[in-house]
Amino acid sequence: MTKYARGAKGSIMVLYEGKKGEVYHVKDIHMEEGLMRRLQALGLNEGTEVKILNRKKGGAIILYVRGTRFAMGRHITSNIEVEEKGQED
């Protein structure tokens, strides 16, 4: 069970809980400083819009961030708080 509100538009959750095709805004990143700085250098900051393109069986999520596709594992995406924006085609 998660400590975040689920289901309602605008609810806060971790990125790993997101659904394929949905768009989210990054609210906060909770991880070690070095990894957090690397993600920020790649353009994943608070306020950034991300879209989940695909989910893999092993737990990896394919994201679209600022014109680039990224694959991130569960250990990273479960430490990124997001707010649901909505679905895009």
C-alpha positions as CSV (number, residue, x, y, z in Angstrom):
1,M,0.0,0.0,0.0
2,T,1.3,3.5,-0.8
3,K,1.1,6.6,1.3
4,Y,0.0,8.7,-1.7
5,A,-3.5,9.6,-2.9
6,R,-4.4,7.6,-6.0
7,G,-6.9,7.9,-8.8
8,A,-7.9,11.5,-8.6
9,K,-6.6,13.9,-11.2
10,G,-3.9,16.0,-9.6
11,S,-3.1,13.5,-7.0
12,I,0.4,13.0,-5.8
13,M,2.1,9.5,-6.3
14,V,5.4,8.0,-7.2
15,L,6.3,7.7,-10.8
16,Y,6.5,3.9,-10.6
17,E,2.7,3.8,-9.9
18,G,2.0,5.8,-13.1
19,K,0.1,4.3,-16.1
20,K,1.2,4.0,-19.7
21,G,0.1,6.9,-21.8
22,E,-0.4,9.3,-18.8
23,V,1.4,12.6,-18.4
24,Y,2.8,13.7,-15.0
25,H,4.6,16.7,-13.5
26,V,7.5,16.0,-11.3
27,K,6.9,17.3,-7.8
28,D,10.0,16.1,-5.9
29,I,12.9,13.7,-6.2
30,H,14.1,11.7,-3.1
31,M,17.4,9.9,-3.7
32,E,21.1,10.2,-3.2
33,E,22.6,13.5,-4.2
34,G,24.8,12.1,-7.0
35,L,22.0,10.3,-8.8
36,M,19.6,13.3,-8.3
37,R,22.1,15.6,-9.9
38,R,22.5,13.3,-12.8
39,L,18.8,13.2,-13.4
40,Q,18.7,17.0,-13.2
41,A,21.5,17.2,-15.8
42,L,19.4,15.1,-18.1
43,G,16.5,17.5,-17.6
44,L,14.4,15.7,-15.0
45,N,13.8,18.5,-12.4
46,E,10.9,19.5,-10.2
47,G,8.1,20.8,-12.5
48,T,9.3,18.8,-15.5
49,E,6.5,17.1,-17.6
50,V,7.1,13.4,-18.2
51,K,5.0,10.9,-20.2
52,I,5.1,7.1,-19.6
53,L,5.5,5.5,-23.0
54,N,5.8,1.9,-21.9
55,R,6.2,-0.4,-18.9
56,K,8.5,-3.5,-19.0
57,K,7.9,-6.7,-17.1
58,G,11.2,-6.4,-15.2
59,G,10.0,-3.1,-13.6
60,A,11.6,-0.6,-16.0
61,I,9.6,2.3,-17.3
62,I,10.2,4.1,-20.6
63,L,9.7,7.8,-20.2
64,Y,9.5,10.8,-22.6
65,V,11.2,13.8,-21.0
66,R,11.9,17.0,-22.8
67,G,12.1,15.4,-26.3
68,T,14.1,12.4,-25.2
69,R,13.2,8.8,-24.2
70,F,14.6,7.4,-21.0
71,A,14.4,3.9,-19.4
72,M,14.5,4.0,-15.6
73,G,14.2,1.1,-13.2
74,R,11.9,0.8,-10.2
75,H,14.6,1.8,-7.7
76,I,14.7,5.3,-9.4
77,T,11.0,5.8,-10.4
78,S,9.8,4.8,-6.9
79,N,11.7,7.8,-5.5
80,I,10.2,10.4,-7.8
81,E,7.0,12.1,-6.7
82,V,4.7,13.2,-9.5
83,E,1.3,14.8,-9.9
84,E,-1.0,13.5,-12.6
85,K,-1.7,15.9,-15.5
86,G,-3.8,13.7,-17.8
87,Q,-3.6,11.6,-20.9
88,E,-2.2,12.6,-24.2
89,D,-2.3,10.9,-27.6
